[in-house]
Amino acid sequence: MYIAGQIGLEPSTGQLVSGGAKEEAKQALKNMGEILKAAGCDYGNVVKTTVLMADMKDYNDINDVYKQFFKANFPARAAYQVAALPKGARVEIEAIAIQGPLQDASA
């Protein structure tokens, strides 16, 4: 399943959450969680993410939030600084998830 890039929009208002990259990353990952849940999945089904940032200096803050959602079998990840994101967001996260049980290739 391909999950389009999520930014830190509060679903009830359609506005970016305040608090900068860290809070936006948290909201983007919450939004992603709702998409995963609707497909019968969770964060453990995610195998690849791409993190787009307005400023690479936010990487450590975003990574701290990321670790709260992905706790084991971390998905492959690419992270880039970009010139601009929709609605002036500081971070956008897209993902690829596998529906159904995952197998460890080394098993």
Disulfide bonds with the S-S distance in Angstrom:
none
